[in-house]
Amino acid sequence: MAREGSADVSARIQRYLGQYRAEYLRDKIFDLFSEPAYWDRLSDTKPCLIVGGRGTGKTTTLRQLAYEGQYRLHGSDIASWSALGLYWRIETNLTATFQGTRLSEADWIRTFSHYINLQFVDMLVSFVTWRQSTLGEATRLNPRELRRTCLALRMDETTDFSAFADQVSDQILRFESAINGLGTPLSDLDLSVLGRPVASMVAAILDDESIGQSDIAFCLDEYENLEPYQQRVINTLIKHVGDGGFTFKIGMRQNGLHERATLSSSEFLVEPADFVKINIEDEIKQNGFGRFAASVCNDRLVKMSLEDREFSALRLLTVQDLLPEMSLASEASLLGASRIRDDARNQLLHEGVAAEDLRRFDSMDDLEACFVGFWAESQDTSLSSVLTEALAKPGEWKTRVGNHGYAMLFSLRPGRTGLSKYYCGWSTFLMLADGNIRYLLYLVTEALIQHVKQGGDLLSPVSAHNQTVAAQAVGERVVFELAGLHKRGTQLTRLVLGLGRVFGVMAKQPHGHAPEVSQFRITDNKSNEEIKELLTAGVMHNALVRFTGDKMAAVSPETKDFDYQLHPIVSPFFVYSPRRKRRMNLRSEDFLGLASTDSTKYIRKLLSRTNREIESEPPAQLSLFSEFFNGG
């Protein structure tokens, strides 16, 4: 491949692999779409809640269900589509408009219900207009149902679609002016009954036999942005989906369903009677996140290769080729195992080990040889006794190295500059992403850009060093983003910095302790509202991963206890294990303390409790936060 400037290659990588958000992709979203494992479950007429954190693919999936996406996937025969979806992203500036003391909540409910009717009818109008302009097909609307829609919206009766569409647009403008205090007072507005105009307009459209038998799906994105009373309004429509010809596919973050109630005090949304819930991370991981992620990345690499002949050879490479794995023994060598091995050998000579045993020590790979010294220090015993046991019980020794060898790697470069642990290989990147396709694309893009900046080309694999630097950069970016994501964003940032620092120091000083501590559980004050809100915000915004701590909890009538883990994506930044292994218990005071301005005090307190010593200076990649870690 002819050499192209690194800036040009980086720009191409960014254009094809670095477009993470569906909002930024525009029409390219349809070209880059890969069906997730749960795709077939979305064609059901039952309402569906699609739950996942940022970057798990909610928006992409909903956009693909919408008519523009179905057209790109299946062509112009609407009857053959998986769904006839109408996409609406719910924004906070809109939901905030329907709040305030000028109306009671009861009046806000009536006002918001009318707006929902207008919004949904306008989405249906947009589909009819799009079909005419894009496909050249007029929709044969049922005139009686179109007239009934006019009556339900308190508009002038008409069976002419153009006149109807103009009236809907005018209604929306008048309504928005009234909401903003610029037009007719809210008290003078003619408000419609929730759902009535929508059902009539849907019936008018579905009377056209060429559309087929599928229900129309309202694809609502970012449901968590709705206020609780606003969710009750739409929950009422979800509850009564039946013969109306429409259903709902709703995307939300974890804990985004703030309200299960409807407008009736005796009715609530009940799973699975009223809706199906799809947890994206669980679905993808259970059905092979690696296969899905490889498909997404490799499809984008192929599309990049088609843009220019210089990249044509990329069609023969996969993302797995570009991100090669590394064995633990190889990593130990890169981390300076030869120095540690020499020290251990000299100590064995000093202890008078037999020549045959020394020969067998010399035949060990770097990981095992270093582990002899590591285990001797952990057990406070001599190297010769550890070597004797290893040679006498090879099966048990192999198991021990398998259980503790990975944890040992974090301790091989104490106090030395440079990388102290490598995060490389496709399987490692999958682990760091933890089912989040956006994070995975973050990692792959950053690794390839680092590779190109260092003089590499896209026909050679990315080095372990560049993969690790990329993983640390992505982790840092994720930490920085937290502050602006939530009203508790500053607390979340402090919490992640505090816990990350604790886990990093514990990983570097594993001797005499349980290896790979990367989880926590709060053991007291579970009803503390501040803790609940902080945990909820952490899970919703991918700062934390929550999972059932008790394996029997799924079948137990007792209240579940949850364990938590910082999202694995930040582990390279703090240098600890991304694997889900051991847990430490936190008191509520410690948890809230880590999220406070006194976080450094609680970091020292937790490390002291586990007999660890905090270094005077944090690792180099944490230098931007040095003031924080030094008590500033």
C-alpha positions in Angstrom: 0.0 0.0 0.0 1.4 3.4 -1.0 2.3 5.6 2.0 -0.3 8.2 2.7 0.1 11.0 5.3 -0.8 9.8 8.8 -3.2 12.7 9.2 -5.1 11.5 6.0 -5.2 7.9 7.2 -6.3 8.9 10.6 -9.1 11.0 9.1 -10.3 8.0 7.2 -10.2 5.8 10.3 -12.2 8.4 12.1 -14.7 8.7 9.4 -15.4 5.0 9.1 -14.7 3.6 12.6 -14.8 6.7 14.7 -18.4 7.6 14.1 -19.9 6.3 17.3 -23.1 8.2 17.8 -26.1 7.5 15.5 -26.9 11.2 15.7 -23.7 12.0 13.9 -23.9 9.4 11.2 -27.0 10.7 9.5 -27.8 8.5 6.4 -24.5 6.6 6.9 -26.2 4.9 9.9 -28.1 2.7 7.5 -25.0 1.6 5.5 -23.1 0.8 8.7 -25.9 -1.1 10.4 -25.3 -4.7 11.6 -28.3 -6.6 13.0 -27.9 -7.2 16.7 -28.8 -10.6 18.2 -32.1 -9.4 19.5 -33.3 -7.9 16.2 -35.9 -10.6 15.4 -37.6 -10.0 18.8 -38.5 -6.4 17.7 -40.9 -7.5 15.0 -43.5 -8.6 17.6 -46.5 -6.4 18.0 -46.1 -6.3 21.8 -44.5 -3.1 23.2 -40.8 -3.4 23.8 -38.5 -1.6 26.2 -34.9 -1.6 24.8 -32.7 -0.9 27.8 -29.0 -0.1 27.6 -26.3 2.4 28.5 -24.8 5.0 26.2 -23.3 3.4 23.1 -25.1 0.1 23.2 -27.0 0.7 20.0 -30.5 1.8 21.1 -30.7 4.7 18.7 -29.2 2.8 15.8 -31.7 0.0 16.3 -34.7 2.3 16.6 -33.6 4.3 13.6 -33.4 1.1 11.6 -36.9 0.1 12.7 -38.2 3.4 11.3 -39.4 3.6 7.7 -36.2 5.2 6.4 -34.1 2.3 7.8 -36.6 -0.3 6.5 -36.5 1.2 3.1 -32.7 1.0 3.0 -32.8 -2.6 4.2 -35.7 -4.0 2.3 -36.6 -1.7 -0.6 -39.9 -0.1 -1.4 -42.3 -3.0 -0.8 -43.7 -1.8 2.6 -45.6 -5.1 3.1 -42.2 -6.9 3.3 -40.7 -4.7 6.0 -39.9 -6.0 9.5 -41.8 -3.0 10.9 -43.3 0.3 9.9 -41.6 2.5 12.5 -41.8 6.2 13.3 -38.8 7.5 15.1 -38.9 10.3 17.8 -36.0 11.3 20.0 -37.3 12.8 23.3 -35.1 15.8 24.2 -34.8 17.4 27.7 -35.5 20.9 26.4 -38.9 19.7 25.2 -39.9 17.8 28.4 -38.8 20.8 30.5 -41.3 23.0 28.6 -44.2 21.1 30.2 -43.3 22.0 33.7 -43.8 25.0 36.1 -46.1 26.5 38.6 -48.5 28.1 36.1 -50.4 24.9 35.8 -51.3 22.1 38.2 -49.9 18.6 37.5 -53.4 17.6 36.4 -53.5 20.4 33.8 -50.0 19.7 32.7 -51.1 16.0 32.1 -54.0 17.2 29.9 -51.7 19.6 28.0 -48.9 17.1 27.5 -51.5 14.5 26.4 -52.7 16.8 23.7 -49.1 17.5 22.6 -48.4 13.7 22.3 -51.5 13.4 20.1 -50.2 16.2 17.9 -46.7 14.8 17.8 -47.8 11.3 16.9 -50.2 12.4 14.3 -47.5 14.7 12.8 -45.2 11.7 12.6 -47.8 9.8 10.7 -48.3 12.7 8.4 -44.5 12.8 7.8 -44.6 9.1 6.8 -47.4 9.6 4.2 -45.5 12.6 2.8 -42.2 10.7 2.7 -43.8 7.8 1.0 -45.2 10.1 -1.8 -41.9 12.0 -2.3 -39.5 9.1 -1.9 -41.3 6.1 -3.3 -43.7 8.0 -5.5 -46.7 6.2 -3.9 -49.8 7.9 -2.6 -51.3 6.4 0.5 -55.0 5.5 0.1 -56.3 7.1 3.3 -59.7 6.1 4.7 -61.6 9.4 4.4 -63.9 8.6 7.3 -61.0 8.0 9.7 -59.2 11.1 8.4 -62.3 13.1 9.2 -62.5 11.6 12.6 -58.9 12.6 13.3 -59.8 16.2 12.5 -62.7 16.0 14.9 -60.6 14.5 17.7 -58.0 17.2 17.3 -60.7 19.9 17.2 -59.7 20.9 13.6 -61.9 21.8 10.6 -63.2 18.6 9.0 -61.5 17.6 5.7 -60.7 14.5 3.7 -58.0 16.2 1.7 -54.6 15.1 2.9 -52.8 18.3 1.9 -55.3 20.4 3.8 -55.1 18.1 6.7 -51.3 18.2 6.9 -51.4 22.0 6.8 -53.9 22.1 9.7 -51.7 19.8 11.8 -48.7 22.0 11.2 -50.7 25.1 12.1 -52.0 23.4 15.3 -48.5 22.5 16.4 -47.3 26.1 15.8 -50.2 27.6 17.8 -49.7 25.1 20.5 -46.0 25.8 20.8 -46.7 29.5 20.9 -49.2 29.0 23.7 -46.8 26.8 25.7 -44.1 29.5 25.4 -46.5 32.2 26.5 -46.5 34.0 23.1 -50.0 33.1 21.8 -53.3 31.8 23.0 -53.4 31.3 26.8 -53.1 27.6 27.7 -56.4 27.8 29.5 -58.1 28.7 26.2 -56.7 25.8 24.1 -58.9 23.1 22.8 -57.3 19.9 24.1 -57.8 16.4 22.7 -58.3 13.1 24.5 -55.2 11.1 24.8 -54.8 8.5 22.0 -58.1 9.2 20.2 -56.7 11.2 17.2 -53.7 8.8 17.0 -55.9 5.7 16.7 -58.0 7.4 14.0 -55.0 8.5 12.0 -53.4 5.0 12.2 -56.7 3.4 11.0 -56.8 5.9 8.1 -53.3 4.8 7.0 -53.6 1.1 7.6 -56.8 1.0 5.4 -54.3 1.0 2.5 -53.9 -2.7 1.8 -50.5 -2.2 0.1 -49.0 -1.4 3.5 -49.6 -4.9 4.8 -50.7 -6.2 8.1 -48.0 -4.9 10.4 -48.8 -2.5 13.2 -47.3 0.9 13.1 -44.5 1.2 15.8 -43.8 4.4 17.5 -40.0 4.3 18.2 -39.4 6.5 21.1 -35.7 7.2 22.0 -34.3 8.5 25.4 -37.4 7.7 27.3 -35.6 8.5 30.5 -35.7 12.2 29.6 -39.5 12.3 30.4 -40.7 13.5 33.7 -42.6 10.9 35.8 -46.0 12.4 35.0 -45.0 12.4 31.3 -44.1 8.7 31.4 -47.5 8.0 33.0 -49.1 9.6 30.0 -47.3 7.4 27.5 -47.5 4.4 29.8 -51.3 4.7 29.4 -51.0 4.3 25.7 -48.6 1.4 26.1 -51.0 -0.3 28.6 -53.9 -0.2 26.1 -52.1 -1.2 23.0 -54.3 -3.8 21.4 -56.5 -3.5 18.3 -55.5 0.1 17.7 -53.0 -0.8 15.0 -50.0 0.7 16.7 -47.4 -0.4 19.2 -44.3 1.0 20.9 -40.6 0.3 20.7 -38.9 2.4 23.4 -35.2 3.0 24.0 -34.0 4.0 27.4 -30.9 3.8 29.7 -30.7 1.6 32.7 -33.2 2.7 35.4 -34.8 5.0 32.8 -38.3 3.8 33.5 -39.0 6.2 36.4 -42.7 5.5 36.5 -44.6 2.3 35.9 -48.0 3.8 36.7 -50.5 5.0 34.2 -53.1 7.8 34.4 -55.4 5.4 36.2 -54.5 5.0 39.8 -55.2 1.3 39.6 -53.2 0.4 36.5 -49.5 -0.2 36.2 -47.2 -1.5 33.5 -46.5 -5.1 34.2 -43.9 -7.3 32.6 -44.4 -9.5 30.6 -48.1 -8.9 30.3 -47.8 -5.3 28.9 -44.3 -5.2 27.5 -41.2 -7.1 26.7 -37.9 -5.9 28.1 -34.7 -6.3 26.2 -31.5 -5.6 28.2 -29.1 -4.9 25.3 -25.8 -5.7 27.2 -27.2 -9.0 28.4 -28.7 -10.0 25.1 -25.5 -9.2 23.1 -23.2 -10.9 25.6 -25.4 -14.0 25.8 -25.6 -14.2 22.0 -22.0 -13.5 21.3 -20.8 -9.9 21.6 -17.6 -10.8 19.9 -19.3 -12.0 16.8 -21.5 -8.9 16.6 -18.6 -6.5 17.4 -16.3 -8.2 14.8 -19.1 -7.9 12.2 -19.5 -4.2 12.9 -15.8 -3.4 12.8 -15.0 -5.6 9.8 -17.9 -4.2 7.8 -16.5 -0.7 8.4 -13.0 -1.8 7.4 -14.3 -3.2 4.2 -16.3 -0.1 3.4 -13.1 1.9 4.1 -11.2 -0.3 1.7 -13.7 0.3 -1.0 -13.2 4.0 -0.9 -9.6 3.9 -2.3 -7.5 1.3 -4.0 -4.7 2.0 -1.5 -6.8 0.4 1.1 -8.0 -2.6 -1.0 -5.8 -5.1 0.9 -7.9 -4.3 4.0 -10.5 -6.6 2.6 -8.2 -9.5 3.5 -7.7 -8.3 7.1 -10.0 -8.4 10.1 -10.0 -6.5 13.2 -8.7 -9.6 15.0 -5.7 -9.5 12.7 -5.0 -5.8 13.5 -5.3 -6.4 17.3 -3.3 -9.6 18.0 -3.5 -11.3 21.4 -0.5 -11.7 23.7 0.2 -14.5 26.1 0.8 -13.9 29.8 4.4 -15.2 29.4 5.1 -12.8 26.5 3.6 -9.9 28.6 5.8 -10.9 31.5 8.8 -10.6 29.3 7.8 -7.2 28.0 7.3 -6.0 31.6 10.9 -6.9 32.6 10.7 -10.5 33.6 14.3 -11.2 32.7 15.5 -8.9 35.5 13.2 -10.5 38.0 14.1 -13.9 36.8 17.9 -13.2 37.2 17.3 -11.9 40.7 15.3 -15.1 41.6 18.0 -17.3 40.1 20.7 -15.6 42.2 18.5 -16.1 45.3 18.1 -19.7 44.5 21.8 -20.2 44.2 22.3 -18.4 47.5 19.8 -20.8 49.1 21.8 -23.7 47.8 19.1 -25.2 45.5 20.2 -28.5 43.7 21.7 -28.2 40.2 18.9 -30.3 38.7 16.2 -28.1 40.3 18.0 -25.0 39.0 18.1 -26.5 35.5 14.4 -27.1 35.7 13.9 -23.5 36.9 15.9 -22.3 33.9 13.5 -24.2 31.6 10.4 -22.4 32.9 8.9 -19.6 30.8 9.2 -16.0 32.1 5.7 -16.1 33.7 6.4 -19.3 35.8 9.9 -18.2 36.7 8.7 -14.8 38.0 5.9 -16.5 39.8 8.3 -18.5 41.9 9.6 -15.3 43.5 6.1 -13.8 43.6 4.6 -16.7 45.5 7.5 -16.9 47.9 7.0 -13.2 48.8 3.2 -13.7 49.1 3.6 -16.7 51.4 6.6 -15.2 53.3 8.7 -18.3 52.5 11.9 -19.1 50.7 12.2 -19.4 46.9 13.7 -22.8 47.2 10.8 -24.2 49.1 8.3 -22.8 46.5 10.4 -24.3 43.7 10.6 -27.7 45.4 6.8 -27.7 45.7 6.3 -26.5 42.1 8.5 -29.4 40.8 6.9 -32.0 43.1 3.3 -31.0 42.3 3.2 -29.8 38.7 -0.6 -30.0 38.4 -1.3 -27.9 41.5 1.5 -25.5 40.4 0.0 -25.0 37.0 -3.4 -24.2 38.6 -1.9 -21.8 41.0 -0.1 -19.9 38.2 -3.4 -19.9 36.2 -5.2 -18.4 39.2 -2.7 -15.8 40.2 -0.3 -15.3 37.3 -2.4 -12.5 35.7 -2.6 -10.6 39.0 1.2 -10.9 39.4 1.7 -8.9 36.2 0.5 -5.7 37.8 3.4 -5.9 40.4 6.4 -6.5 38.0 7.3 -2.9 37.5 7.0 -1.1 40.9 8.2 2.5 40.8 9.4 2.2 37.2 8.5 4.6 34.4 6.6 3.4 31.3 3.7 1.0 31.0 3.2 -1.3 34.0 0.6 -3.5 32.4 -0.5 -4.2 28.9 -4.1 -4.1 27.6 -4.1 -5.6 24.2 -5.7 -8.2 21.9 -9.2 -8.4 20.5 -10.5 -10.4 23.5 -9.2 -7.8 25.9 -10.9 -5.0 24.0 -14.1 -7.0 24.1 -13.7 -7.3 27.9 -13.1 -3.6 28.3 -16.1 -2.7 26.2 -18.3 -5.0 28.2 -21.1 -5.3 25.6 -21.0 -1.6 24.7 -20.4 -1.3 20.9 -19.6 2.5 21.1 -16.8 1.8 23.6 -15.5 -1.0 21.4 -15.4 1.4 18.4 -13.7 4.0 20.7 -10.9 1.5 21.4 -10.4 0.2 17.9 -10.3 3.7 16.4 -7.9 5.0 19.0 -5.6 2.0 18.6 -5.5 2.3 14.8 -4.8 6.1 15.1 -2.0 5.5 17.6 -0.6 2.9 15.3 -0.6 5.2 12.3 0.9 8.1 14.3 3.8 5.9 15.2 4.5 5.1 11.6 2.5 2.0 11.2 0.2 1.2 8.2 -3.1 -0.6 8.2 -1.6 -3.8 6.8 0.4 -4.5 9.9 -0.9 -5.3 13.4 -1.0 -2.7 16.2 1.7 -3.2 18.8 0.8 -4.1 22.4 2.2 -0.7 23.4 0.0 1.3 21.1 -3.1 -0.8 22.0 -2.5 -0.1 25.7 -1.9 3.7 25.2 -5.1 3.8 23.2 -7.0 1.9 26.0 -5.7 4.4 28.6 -6.7 7.3 26.4 -10.2 6.0 26.0 -10.5 5.3 29.7 -9.4 8.9 30.5 -11.9 10.3 28.0 -14.8 8.4 29.6 -13.8 9.7 33.1 -13.7 13.3 31.8 -17.1 12.9 30.2 -18.9 11.9 33.4 -18.9 15.4 34.9 -21.3 16.8 32.3 -23.7 13.9 32.1 -25.8 14.2 35.2 -26.6 16.6 38.0 -24.4 14.4 40.2 -21.8 14.2 37.5 -19.1 15.8 39.6 -19.8 13.3 42.4 -19.6 10.5 39.9 -16.3 11.7 38.6 -14.8 11.9 42.2 -16.2 8.4 42.9 -14.7 6.9 39.8 -11.4 8.6 40.5 -11.4 7.5 44.1 -12.4 3.9 43.4 -10.1 3.6 40.4 -7.2 4.8 42.5 -7.9 2.3 45.2 -8.2 -0.6 42.8 -5.0 0.5 41.0 -2.9 0.6 44.2 -4.4 -2.7 45.4 -3.5 -4.3 42.0 0.1 -3.1 42.3 0.4 -4.5 45.8 -1.2 -7.9 45.7 1.1 -9.8 48.1 -0.8 -11.4 50.9 -4.2 -10.3 49.6 -7.0 -11.7 47.4 -6.0 -11.0 43.8 -7.9 -8.9 41.3 -10.2 -6.9 43.5 -12.4 -5.0 41.1 -15.9 -5.1 42.6 -17.6 -3.6 45.7 -20.7 -3.9 47.7 -22.2 -1.4 50.1 -22.9 -3.3 53.3 -25.0 -0.8 55.3 -27.6 1.9 55.0 -29.1 0.5 51.8 -32.0 2.8 52.2 -29.9 6.0 52.0 -31.4 8.1 49.3 -28.2 9.8 48.3 -26.5 6.5 47.9 -29.4 5.2 45.8 -29.4 8.2 43.6 -25.6 8.1 43.1 -25.7 4.4 42.3 -28.6 4.8 39.9 -26.9 7.7 38.1 -23.6 5.6 37.9 -25.4 2.7 36.3 -27.4 4.9 34.0 -24.3 6.7 32.7 -22.0 3.7 32.4 -19.8 4.7 35.3 -20.8 1.6 37.1 -21.9 -1.9 36.1 -24.4 -3.6 38.4 -25.0 -7.3 38.8 -26.6 -9.7 41.2 -24.1 -10.6 43.9 -25.9 -13.6 45.2 -26.1 -16.3 42.6 -29.3 -17.6 44.3 -31.0 -14.2 44.3 -32.7 -14.8 41.0 -34.8 -17.6 42.6 -34.9 -16.2 46.1 -37.8 -14.3 47.5 -35.3 -12.1 49.5 -34.4 -8.6 48.4 -31.5 -8.8 46.0 -28.1 -7.6 47.0 -26.2 -6.0 44.2 -22.5 -5.9 43.5 -21.0 -3.1 41.5 -17.9 -2.6 39.4 -16.5 0.4 37.7 -17.1 0.0 34.0 -14.2 -2.1 32.7 -13.4 0.6 30.1 -11.7 2.7 32.8 -9.4 -0.1 34.2 -6.5 0.6 31.8 -6.5 4.3 32.9 -6.1 3.3 36.6 -4.2 0.1 35.8 -6.1 -2.8 37.5 -7.9 -5.9 36.3 -11.0 -5.4 34.1 -12.0 -9.0 35.0 -15.0 -9.6 37.3 -13.2 -11.3 40.2 -13.0 -10.4 43.9 -15.1 -8.0 45.9 -14.4 -5.6 48.7 -17.1 -4.3 51.1 -17.6 -0.6 51.5 -19.5 1.2 54.3 -21.9 3.9 53.2 -19.6 6.5 54.8 -16.7 5.3 52.6 -18.8 5.3 49.4 -20.1 8.8 50.0 -16.7 9.9 51.2 -15.0 8.8 47.9 -17.6 10.9 46.0 -17.0 14.0 48.2 -14.4 16.7 48.2 -12.6 14.7 50.9 -12.1 11.8 48.5 -8.3 11.5 49.0 -8.8 11.0 52.7 -11.1 8.1 52.1 -8.7 6.6 49.5 -6.0 6.5 52.2 -8.4 5.2 54.7 -9.5 2.3 52.5 -5.9 1.4 51.5 -4.8 1.5 55.1 -7.6 -0.8 56.0 -6.2 -3.4 53.5 -2.6 -2.8 54.6 -1.6 -1.0 51.4 0.6 2.0 51.1 -0.3 4.8 48.7 2.5 6.1 46.5 3.5 9.8 46.8 2.8 10.3 43.1 0.1 8.7 41.0 1.0 6.9 37.7 2.0 9.1 34.8 -1.4 8.7 33.0 -3.1 10.2 36.0 -1.0 13.3 36.1 -3.9 15.5 35.1 -5.6 14.5 38.3 -2.5 14.8 40.5 -3.9 17.7 42.5 -7.0 15.6 43.3 -4.9 12.6 44.4 -2.6 14.7 46.5 -5.5 16.2 48.4 -6.0 19.4 46.4 
